[in-house]
Amino acid sequence: MGCPVCGGKQVGKVGVNQYYCWNCFIEYNERNEVFEVAEDGTLMAIEPEVFSDPITQATV
Ligand SMILES: [Zn+2]
């Protein structure tokens, strides 16, 4: 399962059903819920409209 944002395979497992993308610097889970990781380690949910970035679409 690649990153739901960039589709990349540079991901690592960080927890149960939770993964980290080294390309996007985000975490995501198997429900494709995406979280940005703050400097203090806090996870902040990213809204789906972020995915409408043209660069992201171009990689699909
Ligand atoms: Zn990614």
N, CA, C, O and the ligand as a Tripos MOL2 file, in Angstrom:
@<TRIPOS>MOLECULE
protein
  241   239    61     0     0
PROTEIN
NO_CHARGES

@<TRIPOS>ATOM
      1 N           0.8480   -1.1940    0.0000 N.3       1 MET1
      2 CA          0.0000    0.0000    0.0000 C.3       1 MET1
      3 C           0.8800    1.2400    0.0000 C.2       1 MET1
      4 O           1.6570    1.4490    0.9320 O.2       1 MET1
      5 N           0.7680    2.0600   -1.0310 N.am      2 GLY2
      6 CA          1.5690    3.2680   -1.1230 C.3       2 GLY2
      7 C           0.9070    4.4340   -0.4150 C.2       2 GLY2
      8 O          -0.1980    4.3260    0.1160 O.2       2 GLY2
      9 N           1.6150    5.5460   -0.4270 N.am      3 CYS3
     10 CA          1.0910    6.7550    0.1890 C.3       3 CYS3
     11 C          -0.1480    7.2380   -0.5650 C.2       3 CYS3
     12 O          -0.1200    7.3190   -1.7930 O.2       3 CYS3
     13 N          -1.2510    7.5640    0.1550 N.am      4 PRO4
     14 CA         -2.4790    8.0220   -0.5090 C.3       4 PRO4
     15 C          -2.3480    9.4220   -1.0990 C.2       4 PRO4
     16 O          -3.1840    9.8340   -1.9030 O.2       4 PRO4
     17 N          -1.3210   10.1460   -0.7130 N.am      5 VAL5
     18 CA         -1.1440   11.5160   -1.1970 C.3       5 VAL5
     19 C          -0.3070   11.5310   -2.4700 C.2       5 VAL5
     20 O          -0.7290   12.0840   -3.4860 O.2       5 VAL5
     21 N           0.8820   10.9240   -2.4180 N.am      6 CYS6
     22 CA          1.7860   10.9790   -3.5620 C.3       6 CYS6
     23 C           1.8520    9.6520   -4.3050 C.2       6 CYS6
     24 O           2.4110    9.5760   -5.3990 O.2       6 CYS6
     25 N           1.2790    8.6040   -3.7090 N.am      7 GLY7
     26 CA          1.3120    7.3000   -4.3460 C.3       7 GLY7
     27 C           2.6800    6.6350   -4.2760 C.2       7 GLY7
     28 O           2.9040    5.5910   -4.8890 O.2       7 GLY7
     29 N           3.5880    7.2420   -3.5310 N.am      8 GLY8
     30 CA          4.9370    6.7200   -3.4390 C.3       8 GLY8
     31 C           5.0430    5.5070   -2.5310 C.2       8 GLY8
     32 O           4.1450    5.1930   -1.7500 O.2       8 GLY8
     33 N           6.1720    4.8450   -2.6690 N.am      9 LYS9
     34 CA          6.4050    3.6400   -1.8740 C.3       9 LYS9
     35 C           7.4240    3.8760   -0.7620 C.2       9 LYS9
     36 O           7.8060    2.9480   -0.0490 O.2       9 LYS9
     37 N           7.8620    5.1370   -0.6210 N.am     10 GLN10
     38 CA          8.8250    5.4470    0.4290 C.3      10 GLN10
     39 C           8.0950    5.6510    1.7430 C.2      10 GLN10
     40 O           8.0730    6.7520    2.2930 O.2      10 GLN10
     41 N           7.5010    4.5790    2.2360 N.am     11 VAL11
     42 CA          6.7100    4.6630    3.4500 C.3      11 VAL11
     43 C           7.2410    3.6670    4.4750 C.2      11 VAL11
     44 O           7.7960    2.6230    4.1330 O.2      11 VAL11
     45 N           7.0520    4.0270    5.7380 N.am     12 GLY12
     46 CA          7.4520    3.1450    6.8110 C.3      12 GLY12
     47 C           6.3080    2.9600    7.7840 C.2      12 GLY12
     48 O           5.4860    3.8560    7.9710 O.2      12 GLY12
     49 N           6.2600    1.7860    8.4050 N.am     13 LYS13
     50 CA          5.1900    1.5310    9.3610 C.3      13 LYS13
     51 C           5.5770    2.1300   10.7060 C.2      13 LYS13
     52 O           6.6750    1.8880   11.2080 O.2      13 LYS13
     53 N           4.6760    2.9080   11.2840 N.am     14 VAL14
     54 CA          4.9700    3.5700   12.5500 C.3      14 VAL14
     55 C           4.0440    3.1060   13.6630 C.2      14 VAL14
     56 O           4.2150    3.5020   14.8160 O.2      14 VAL14
     57 N           3.0780    2.2850   13.3360 N.am     15 GLY15
     58 CA          2.1500    1.8080   14.3500 C.3      15 GLY15
     59 C           1.2040    0.8070   13.7280 C.2      15 GLY15
     60 O           1.3380    0.4490   12.5580 O.2      15 GLY15
     61 N           0.2350    0.3530   14.5290 N.am     16 VAL16
     62 CA         -0.7450   -0.5900   14.0100 C.3      16 VAL16
     63 C          -1.5980    0.0970   12.9510 C.2      16 VAL16
     64 O          -2.3170    1.0520   13.2470 O.2      16 VAL16
     65 N          -1.5160   -0.3930   11.7150 N.am     17 ASN17
     66 CA         -2.2750    0.1830   10.6060 C.3      17 ASN17
     67 C          -1.9420    1.6570   10.3790 C.2      17 ASN17
     68 O          -2.7730    2.4130    9.8770 O.2      17 ASN17
     69 N          -0.7370    2.0610   10.7460 N.am     18 GLN18
     70 CA         -0.3730    3.4690   10.5720 C.3      18 GLN18
     71 C           1.0050    3.5480    9.9280 C.2      18 GLN18
     72 O           1.9200    2.8060   10.2840 O.2      18 GLN18
     73 N           1.1310    4.4630    8.9730 N.am     19 TYR19
     74 CA          2.3390    4.5310    8.1600 C.3      19 TYR19
     75 C           2.8190    5.9610    8.0350 C.2      19 TYR19
     76 O           2.0580    6.9080    8.2340 O.2      19 TYR19
     77 N           4.1070    6.1080    7.6980 N.am     20 TYR20
     78 CA          4.7120    7.4190    7.5140 C.3      20 TYR20
     79 C           5.2850    7.5040    6.1100 C.2      20 TYR20
     80 O           5.9770    6.5900    5.6620 O.2      20 TYR20
     81 N           4.9990    8.6080    5.4070 N.am     21 CYS21
     82 CA          5.5540    8.8010    4.0720 C.3      21 CYS21
     83 C           6.7580    9.7420    4.1690 C.2      21 CYS21
     84 O           6.6340   10.8850    4.6110 O.2      21 CYS21
     85 N           7.9160    9.2460    3.7510 N.am     22 TRP22
     86 CA          9.1360   10.0460    3.8120 C.3      22 TRP22
     87 C           9.1400   11.1040    2.7180 C.2      22 TRP22
     88 O           9.9230   12.0530    2.7860 O.2      22 TRP22
     89 N           8.3090   10.9670    1.7410 N.am     23 ASN23
     90 CA          8.2340   11.9310    0.6530 C.3      23 ASN23
     91 C           7.3620   13.1220    1.0230 C.2      23 ASN23
     92 O           7.7190   14.2660    0.7410 O.2      23 ASN23
     93 N           6.2180   12.8590    1.6550 N.am     24 CYS24
     94 CA          5.2670   13.9180    2.0020 C.3      24 CYS24
     95 C           5.4370   14.3970    3.4470 C.2      24 CYS24
     96 O           4.9120   15.4460    3.8190 O.2      24 CYS24
     97 N           6.1720   13.6240    4.2630 N.am     25 PHE25
     98 CA          6.2980   13.9170    5.6900 C.3      25 PHE25
     99 C           4.9350   13.9130    6.3730 C.2      25 PHE25
    100 O           4.6340   14.7730    7.2000 O.2      25 PHE25
    101 N           4.1340   12.9410    6.0150 N.am     26 ILE26
    102 CA          2.8140   12.8050    6.6330 C.3      26 ILE26
    103 C           2.6440   11.3640    7.1250 C.2      26 ILE26
    104 O           3.3620   10.4500    6.7190 O.2      26 ILE26
    105 N           1.6650   11.2050    8.0140 N.am     27 GLU27
    106 CA          1.2910    9.8640    8.4190 C.3      27 GLU27
    107 C          -0.0930    9.5690    7.8730 C.2      27 GLU27
    108 O          -0.9080   10.4710    7.6800 O.2      27 GLU27
    109 N          -0.3450    8.2930    7.6270 N.am     28 TYR28
    110 CA         -1.6860    7.9110    7.1800 C.3      28 TYR28
    111 C          -1.9950    6.5280    7.6970 C.2      28 TYR28
    112 O          -1.0970    5.7760    8.0740 O.2      28 TYR28
    113 N          -3.2800    6.1950    7.7130 N.am     29 ASN29
    114 CA         -3.6690    4.8720    8.1760 C.3      29 ASN29
    115 C          -4.3960    4.1390    7.0560 C.2      29 ASN29
    116 O          -4.5510    4.6610    5.9520 O.2      29 ASN29
    117 N          -4.8350    2.9310    7.3540 N.am     30 GLU30
    118 CA         -5.4190    2.0960    6.3010 C.3      30 GLU30
    119 C          -6.7870    2.5780    5.8520 C.2      30 GLU30
    120 O          -7.3350    2.0720    4.8720 O.2      30 GLU30
    121 N          -7.3410    3.5530    6.5620 N.am     31 ARG31
    122 CA         -8.5990    4.1640    6.1020 C.3      31 ARG31
    123 C          -8.3220    5.4120    5.2660 C.2      31 ARG31
    124 O          -9.2340    6.1880    4.9800 O.2      31 ARG31
    125 N          -7.0470    5.6040    4.8730 N.am     32 ASN32
    126 CA         -6.6290    6.7500    4.0730 C.3      32 ASN32
    127 C          -6.9060    8.0710    4.7640 C.2      32 ASN32
    128 O          -7.1190    9.0930    4.1120 O.2      32 ASN32
    129 N          -6.9030    8.0440    6.0750 N.am     33 GLU33
    130 CA         -6.9490    9.2960    6.8280 C.3      33 GLU33
    131 C          -5.5100    9.7860    6.9520 C.2      33 GLU33
    132 O          -4.6260    9.0500    7.3880 O.2      33 GLU33
    133 N          -5.2890   11.0470    6.5580 N.am     34 VAL34
    134 CA         -3.9310   11.5720    6.4730 C.3      34 VAL34
    135 C          -3.7110   12.6120    7.5540 C.2      34 VAL34
    136 O          -4.5750   13.4430    7.8340 O.2      34 VAL34
    137 N          -2.5310   12.5450    8.1550 N.am     35 PHE35
    138 CA         -2.2110   13.4560    9.2450 C.3      35 PHE35
    139 C          -0.8560   14.0950    9.0010 C.2      35 PHE35
    140 O           0.1010   13.4360    8.5950 O.2      35 PHE35
    141 N          -0.7980   15.4000    9.2590 N.am     36 GLU36
    142 CA          0.4750   16.0860    9.2350 C.3      36 GLU36
    143 C           1.0980   15.9840   10.6190 C.2      36 GLU36
    144 O           0.3980   16.0820   11.6270 O.2      36 GLU36
    145 N           2.4010   15.7880   10.6700 N.am     37 VAL37
    146 CA          3.0850   15.6400   11.9470 C.3      37 VAL37
    147 C           3.7320   16.9650   12.3270 C.2      37 VAL37
    148 O           4.6290   17.4450   11.6330 O.2      37 VAL37
    149 N           3.2790   17.5520   13.4240 N.am     38 ALA38
    150 CA          3.8560   18.8150   13.8860 C.3      38 ALA38
    151 C           5.2220   18.5620   14.5220 C.2      38 ALA38
    152 O           5.5900   17.4240   14.8130 O.2      38 ALA38
    153 N           5.9630   19.6550   14.7300 N.am     39 GLU39
    154 CA          7.3130   19.5180   15.2760 C.3      39 GLU39
    155 C           7.3110   18.8800   16.6530 C.2      39 GLU39
    156 O           8.2870   18.2400   17.0440 O.2      39 GLU39
    157 N           6.2270   19.0500   17.3870 N.am     40 ASP40
    158 CA          6.1500   18.4640   18.7230 C.3      40 ASP40
    159 C           5.5670   17.0550   18.6980 C.2      40 ASP40
    160 O           5.3220   16.4520   19.7440 O.2      40 ASP40
    161 N           5.3470   16.5370   17.4820 N.am     41 GLY41
    162 CA          4.8710   15.1610   17.3560 C.3      41 GLY41
    163 C           3.3640   15.0410   17.2870 C.2      41 GLY41
    164 O           2.8370   13.9390   17.1360 O.2      41 GLY41
    165 N           2.6580   16.1620   17.3980 N.am     42 THR42
    166 CA          1.2020   16.1280   17.3390 C.3      42 THR42
    167 C           0.7280   15.8100   15.9220 C.2      42 THR42
    168 O           1.2680   16.3310   14.9460 O.2      42 THR42
    169 N          -0.2740   14.9610   15.8200 N.am     43 LEU43
    170 CA         -0.8450   14.6450   14.5190 C.3      43 LEU43
    171 C          -2.0200   15.5610   14.2450 C.2      43 LEU43
    172 O          -2.9220   15.6930   15.0720 O.2      43 LEU43
    173 N          -2.0070   16.2010   13.0650 N.am     44 MET44
    174 CA         -3.0960   17.0880   12.6810 C.3      44 MET44
    175 C          -3.7210   16.5480   11.3980 C.2      44 MET44
    176 O          -3.0320   16.3520   10.3970 O.2      44 MET44
    177 N          -5.0170   16.3130   11.4370 N.am     45 ALA45
    178 CA         -5.6910   15.7640   10.2670 C.3      45 ALA45
    179 C          -5.6240   16.7400    9.1050 C.2      45 ALA45
    180 O          -5.8140   17.9440    9.2780 O.2      45 ALA45
    181 N          -5.3510   16.2090    7.9160 N.am     46 ILE46
    182 CA         -5.3060   17.0300    6.7170 C.3      46 ILE46
    183 C          -6.6200   16.8580    5.9660 C.2      46 ILE46
    184 O          -7.0930   15.7410    5.7570 O.2      46 ILE46
    185 N          -7.2030   17.9930    5.5610 N.am     47 GLU47
    186 CA         -8.4840   17.9360    4.8690 C.3      47 GLU47
    187 C          -8.3060   17.3720    3.4610 C.2      47 GLU47
    188 O          -7.2660   17.5800    2.8360 O.2      47 GLU47
    189 N          -9.3200   16.6570    2.9590 N.am     48 PRO48
    190 CA         -9.2170   16.0060    1.6430 C.3      48 PRO48
    191 C          -8.9270   16.9760    0.5070 C.2      48 PRO48
    192 O          -8.3180   16.5820   -0.4870 O.2      48 PRO48
    193 N          -9.3440   18.2280    0.6250 N.am     49 GLU49
    194 CA         -9.1310   19.1740   -0.4740 C.3      49 GLU49
    195 C          -7.6450   19.4050   -0.7380 C.2      49 GLU49
    196 O          -7.2720   19.8840   -1.8100 O.2      49 GLU49
    197 N          -6.8090   19.0750    0.2160 N.am     50 VAL50
    198 CA         -5.3660   19.1730    0.0040 C.3      50 VAL50
    199 C          -4.9530   18.2910   -1.1710 C.2      50 VAL50
    200 O          -4.0070   18.5970   -1.8960 O.2      50 VAL50
    201 N          -5.6770   17.2020   -1.3420 N.am     51 PHE51
    202 CA         -5.3150   16.2340   -2.3760 C.3      51 PHE51
    203 C          -5.6200   16.7370   -3.7820 C.2      51 PHE51
    204 O          -5.2010   16.1220   -4.7630 O.2      51 PHE51
    205 N          -6.3430   17.8450   -3.8890 N.am     52 SER52
    206 CA         -6.6970   18.3440   -5.2110 C.3      52 SER52
    207 C          -5.5400   19.1190   -5.8430 C.2      52 SER52
    208 O          -5.6990   19.7210   -6.9050 O.2      52 SER52
    209 N          -4.3880   19.1030   -5.1940 N.am     53 ASP53
    210 CA         -3.2060   19.7500   -5.7530 C.3      53 ASP53
    211 C          -2.8830   19.1760   -7.1240 C.2      53 ASP53
    212 O          -2.8210   17.9560   -7.2770 O.2      53 ASP53
    213 N          -2.6740   20.0270   -8.1240 N.am     54 PRO54
    214 CA         -2.4250   19.5540   -9.4990 C.3      54 PRO54
    215 C          -1.2040   18.6500   -9.5970 C.2      54 PRO54
    216 O          -1.1690   17.7300  -10.4140 O.2      54 PRO54
    217 N          -0.2110   18.9120   -8.7680 N.am     55 ILE55
    218 CA          1.0010   18.0890   -8.8110 C.3      55 ILE55
    219 C           0.6740   16.6640   -8.3940 C.2      55 ILE55
    220 O           1.1860   15.7020   -8.9660 O.2      55 ILE55
    221 N          -0.1860   16.5420   -7.3880 N.am     56 THR56
    222 CA         -0.5710   15.2200   -6.9300 C.3      56 THR56
    223 C          -1.3320   14.4750   -8.0280 C.2      56 THR56
    224 O          -1.1170   13.2830   -8.2490 O.2      56 THR56
    225 N          -2.2160   15.1920   -8.7050 N.am     57 GLN57
    226 CA         -3.0110   14.5490   -9.7450 C.3      57 GLN57
    227 C          -2.1280   14.0970  -10.9000 C.2      57 GLN57
    228 O          -2.3970   13.0740  -11.5290 O.2      57 GLN57
    229 N          -1.0820   14.8540  -11.1740 N.am     58 ALA58
    230 CA         -0.2140   14.5380  -12.2980 C.3      58 ALA58
    231 C           0.5430   13.2370  -12.0840 C.2      58 ALA58
    232 O           0.9900   12.6100  -13.0450 O.2      58 ALA58
    233 N           0.6880   12.8300  -10.8320 N.am     59 THR59
    234 CA          1.4560   11.6240  -10.5470 C.3      59 THR59
    235 C           0.6030   10.3690  -10.5900 C.2      59 THR59
    236 O           1.1280    9.2560  -10.5370 O.2      59 THR59
    237 N          -0.7090   10.5390  -10.6850 N.am     60 VAL60
    238 CA         -1.6070    9.3810  -10.6770 C.3      60 VAL60
    239 C          -1.5470    8.6750  -12.0210 C.2      60 VAL60
    240 O          -2.2320    7.6710  -12.2230 O.2      60 VAL60
    241 ZN          3.5140   10.5660    0.1260 Zn       61 ZN61
@<TRIPOS>BOND
     1     1     2 1
     2     2     3 1
     3     3     4 2
     4     3     5 am
     5     5     6 1
     6     6     7 1
     7     7     8 2
     8     7     9 am
     9     9    10 1
    10    10    11 1
    11    11    12 2
    12    11    13 am
    13    13    14 1
    14    14    15 1
    15    15    16 2
    16    15    17 am
    17    17    18 1
    18    18    19 1
    19    19    20 2
    20    19    21 am
    21    21    22 1
    22    22    23 1
    23    23    24 2
    24    23    25 am
    25    25    26 1
    26    26    27 1
    27    27    28 2
    28    27    29 am
    29    29    30 1
    30    30    31 1
    31    31    32 2
    32    31    33 am
    33    33    34 1
    34    34    35 1
    35    35    36 2
    36    35    37 am
    37    37    38 1
    38    38    39 1
    39    39    40 2
    40    39    41 am
    41    41    42 1
    42    42    43 1
    43    43    44 2
    44    43    45 am
    45    45    46 1
    46    46    47 1
    47    47    48 2
    48    47    49 am
    49    49    50 1
    50    50    51 1
    51    51    52 2
    52    51    53 am
    53    53    54 1
    54    54    55 1
    55    55    56 2
    56    55    57 am
    57    57    58 1
    58    58    59 1
    59    59    60 2
    60    59    61 am
    61    61    62 1
    62    62    63 1
    63    63    64 2
    64    63    65 am
    65    65    66 1
    66    66    67 1
    67    67    68 2
    68    67    69 am
    69    69    70 1
    70    70    71 1
    71    71    72 2
    72    71    73 am
    73    73    74 1
    74    74    75 1
    75    75    76 2
    76    75    77 am
    77    77    78 1
    78    78    79 1
    79    79    80 2
    80    79    81 am
    81    81    82 1
    82    82    83 1
    83    83    84 2
    84    83    85 am
    85    85    86 1
    86    86    87 1
    87    87    88 2
    88    87    89 am
    89    89    90 1
    90    90    91 1
    91    91    92 2
    92    91    93 am
    93    93    94 1
    94    94    95 1
    95    95    96 2
    96    95    97 am
    97    97    98 1
    98    98    99 1
    99    99   100 2
   100    99   101 am
   101   101   102 1
   102   102   103 1
   103   103   104 2
   104   103   105 am
   105   105   106 1
   106   106   107 1
   107   107   108 2
   108   107   109 am
   109   109   110 1
   110   110   111 1
   111   111   112 2
   112   111   113 am
   113   113   114 1
   114   114   115 1
   115   115   116 2
   116   115   117 am
   117   117   118 1
   118   118   119 1
   119   119   120 2
   120   119   121 am
   121   121   122 1
   122   122   123 1
   123   123   124 2
   124   123   125 am
   125   125   126 1
   126   126   127 1
   127   127   128 2
   128   127   129 am
   129   129   130 1
   130   130   131 1
   131   131   132 2
   132   131   133 am
   133   133   134 1
   134   134   135 1
   135   135   136 2
   136   135   137 am
   137   137   138 1
   138   138   139 1
   139   139   140 2
   140   139   141 am
   141   141   142 1
   142   142   143 1
   143   143   144 2
   144   143   145 am
   145   145   146 1
   146   146   147 1
   147   147   148 2
   148   147   149 am
   149   149   150 1
   150   150   151 1
   151   151   152 2
   152   151   153 am
   153   153   154 1
   154   154   155 1
   155   155   156 2
   156   155   157 am
   157   157   158 1
   158   158   159 1
   159   159   160 2
   160   159   161 am
   161   161   162 1
   162   162   163 1
   163   163   164 2
   164   163   165 am
   165   165   166 1
   166   166   167 1
   167   167   168 2
   168   167   169 am
   169   169   170 1
   170   170   171 1
   171   171   172 2
   172   171   173 am
   173   173   174 1
   174   174   175 1
   175   175   176 2
   176   175   177 am
   177   177   178 1
   178   178   179 1
   179   179   180 2
   180   179   181 am
   181   181   182 1
   182   182   183 1
   183   183   184 2
   184   183   185 am
   185   185   186 1
   186   186   187 1
   187   187   188 2
   188   187   189 am
   189   189   190 1
   190   190   191 1
   191   191   192 2
   192   191   193 am
   193   193   194 1
   194   194   195 1
   195   195   196 2
   196   195   197 am
   197   197   198 1
   198   198   199 1
   199   199   200 2
   200   199   201 am
   201   201   202 1
   202   202   203 1
   203   203   204 2
   204   203   205 am
   205   205   206 1
   206   206   207 1
   207   207   208 2
   208   207   209 am
   209   209   210 1
   210   210   211 1
   211   211   212 2
   212   211   213 am
   213   213   214 1
   214   214   215 1
   215   215   216 2
   216   215   217 am
   217   217   218 1
   218   218   219 1
   219   219   220 2
   220   219   221 am
   221   221   222 1
   222   222   223 1
   223   223   224 2
   224   223   225 am
   225   225   226 1
   226   226   227 1
   227   227   228 2
   228   227   229 am
   229   229   230 1
   230   230   231 1
   231   231   232 2
   232   231   233 am
   233   233   234 1
   234   234   235 1
   235   235   236 2
   236   235   237 am
   237   237   238 1
   238   238   239 1
   239   239   240 2
@<TRIPOS>SUBSTRUCTURE
     1 MET1         2 RESIDUE 1 A MET
     2 GLY2         6 RESIDUE 1 A GLY
     3 CYS3        10 RESIDUE 1 A CYS
     4 PRO4        14 RESIDUE 1 A PRO
     5 VAL5        18 RESIDUE 1 A VAL
     6 CYS6        22 RESIDUE 1 A CYS
     7 GLY7        26 RESIDUE 1 A GLY
     8 GLY8        30 RESIDUE 1 A GLY
     9 LYS9        34 RESIDUE 1 A LYS
    10 GLN10       38 RESIDUE 1 A GLN
    11 VAL11       42 RESIDUE 1 A VAL
    12 GLY12       46 RESIDUE 1 A GLY
    13 LYS13       50 RESIDUE 1 A LYS
    14 VAL14       54 RESIDUE 1 A VAL
    15 GLY15       58 RESIDUE 1 A GLY
    16 VAL16       62 RESIDUE 1 A VAL
    17 ASN17       66 RESIDUE 1 A ASN
    18 GLN18       70 RESIDUE 1 A GLN
    19 TYR19       74 RESIDUE 1 A TYR
    20 TYR20       78 RESIDUE 1 A TYR
    21 CYS21       82 RESIDUE 1 A CYS
    22 TRP22       86 RESIDUE 1 A TRP
    23 ASN23       90 RESIDUE 1 A ASN
    24 CYS24       94 RESIDUE 1 A CYS
    25 PHE25       98 RESIDUE 1 A PHE
    26 ILE26      102 RESIDUE 1 A ILE
    27 GLU27      106 RESIDUE 1 A GLU
    28 TYR28      110 RESIDUE 1 A TYR
    29 ASN29      114 RESIDUE 1 A ASN
    30 GLU30      118 RESIDUE 1 A GLU
    31 ARG31      122 RESIDUE 1 A ARG
    32 ASN32      126 RESIDUE 1 A ASN
    33 GLU33      130 RESIDUE 1 A GLU
    34 VAL34      134 RESIDUE 1 A VAL
    35 PHE35      138 RESIDUE 1 A PHE
    36 GLU36      142 RESIDUE 1 A GLU
    37 VAL37      146 RESIDUE 1 A VAL
    38 ALA38      150 RESIDUE 1 A ALA
    39 GLU39      154 RESIDUE 1 A GLU
    40 ASP40      158 RESIDUE 1 A ASP
    41 GLY41      162 RESIDUE 1 A GLY
    42 THR42      166 RESIDUE 1 A THR
    43 LEU43      170 RESIDUE 1 A LEU
    44 MET44      174 RESIDUE 1 A MET
    45 ALA45      178 RESIDUE 1 A ALA
    46 ILE46      182 RESIDUE 1 A ILE
    47 GLU47      186 RESIDUE 1 A GLU
    48 PRO48      190 RESIDUE 1 A PRO
    49 GLU49      194 RESIDUE 1 A GLU
    50 VAL50      198 RESIDUE 1 A VAL
    51 PHE51      202 RESIDUE 1 A PHE
    52 SER52      206 RESIDUE 1 A SER
    53 ASP53      210 RESIDUE 1 A ASP
    54 PRO54      214 RESIDUE 1 A PRO
    55 ILE55      218 RESIDUE 1 A ILE
    56 THR56      222 RESIDUE 1 A THR
    57 GLN57      226 RESIDUE 1 A GLN
    58 ALA58      230 RESIDUE 1 A ALA
    59 THR59      234 RESIDUE 1 A THR
    60 VAL60      238 RESIDUE 1 A VAL
    61 ZN61       241 GROUP 0 **** ****
